[in-house]
Amino acid sequence: MPDVAPPPWMPALPPPFEVAAGGLRWRARAWGRFETPPLLMLHGFGADGRAWAPLAERLADRWRVIAVDLPGHGGTTAPGPTWDLARAASALASLLPVLDGRPPVVVGYSLGGRLALQLALLAPPPGLVLVGASAGLREAAARAERLSADQRWISRLADGLPAFWAAWDEQPVFATRLRQPSFERAFPDFVRGGQDPAGLAAAMSSLGLGRMAPLHERLPGLATPTVVVAGERDEKFTALGRDLAAALRVSTFLPAPGAGHDVPTESPDTVVRALELLAALRAEGGASSPTTKGDPR
């Protein structure tokens, strides 16, 4: 692991635990009391379950928050070369009964959002929050181009994580993240700076967007109440998010004010607000509710 200085403050972290399921050894953490409803949180590429700690602390009075390390991240086994997102979702579905025994509401960000959507199509949860997520690339040519781009990023991992993350953050989708005060980025940067490059390479190779079968045709059949979130300064994922919300049967779109792609870091209040909106959607009747177009007022 690279030598990464801890941030000046460190969120309180419950001890991790490990569970074998779906051909992987998973690492997870849990906040809150078992008597409260379960909430599963799935992080983005390059982080692990610890990235949710600041939000988990805020939510632990209302939820039993469970944050798992995705395959190839943190303490969870890396996916094999034949894996894809659908297989990862199947493995995650086999993990859920061991984690809590009750179907959890699922929050997923970026890679975690795509995995959450794939999971929902396999084992529909009682509610879903998708942050900076997409349903995949429709065109085969676009998927092939993404595979090539991912291979270039995998090659850059050989230069070490500091150089890799410096280049990663130069992508336009993360421009607003770099304008945040350094203390706000300290903990997320600490988490991603401690990852295993080989694990990240395996995750990008197997779980990347280029390997993902597009899910657009399956979206109208998903009746899970869903809140789709994107940063208002993230034009790409705002457009994708609005399209995603429009395709789902019971959904609403929520913009994150002033945020770019990394909404959990840049606008954690929006994630809390999304869970409040999700509760309203579920209370209105779930699958019988109409899809909400546009922004909630």
C-alpha positions, 0 to 999 in steps of 0.5 A: 500500500502507498504511504498515505497520511491520514486526514486531520480528522477521522470519522469513527469507524466500526470494526470491519467484518468479513463474509464469504458469499458468491465466490468472494470474501467480502469486507463490510462495516455496519453502523446503527442498531439492528432494530432500524431498517437496513440501508446498503451503501455501495461506493464508487470506483477507487474507494471502499466502504469507509468512504461512506463513514461521514454519511453513515454517522448521520444516518445511523440513528434512523438506519442500520447502515451497511457499507461493503467494499466492492470487488477489488476494493478495500478488503474484498476479493478482486473479481476474476477476468471472466466477471462482469457487473451482472456476475458481481450483482449475483454475488452481492445478492447472495451476500445480502441474506448473510449481512442482515437477513432483511431486504435493504434499501440500496444507495449506490454511487457511480460504479456502485450505482450501476451495481445497485441498478443491476442488483435491483433487476435481479433482486428488487430492493424496497427502495433505490437511490442511484447517484451519478449512475447510468444504465450502460452504453447502448452502442457496441462501438461505444462499449469497445471504445470504453474498453480501450480507454479502461485499458489505458487507465489500467496501464497507468496504475503501474505508475503508482496510485499518486500519479494515477489519481492525479491524472484521474482527477484531471477528467472534466467530470471531476473538475468541481471536486478539485475546487473543494477545500482540501480538508473536505477531500482529506478523508475520501483521498485517504481512503482511495490512496490506500487501495491495492493497484492490482485490485483496482485493475481487476475491478476496472477490467471486469466491472467497467462500463465497457463490460457492462451489458446495457440495461435500458430495455429492462428499466420499464419493468423495474417497479422499485421506488427510485430516486436518481441523483446527479450533481447539477454541474455534472452535465453528462450525468444530469442528462443520463440521470434524467433519462434514467428516471424517465425510464423507470416506473416509480422514480424522481430526479434530484439535482445536487446543488453546486456539485459535480460527479462526486455528490457524496463528497461534494453534497452529502446533504443531497444524499440525505434528501434523496432518502427522504424523497424515497420514503415519500415515494414508498409511502405514496404506494410504491409500484402504483405511484406515477413516475415523477418527471423533472425535479421535485419541488 
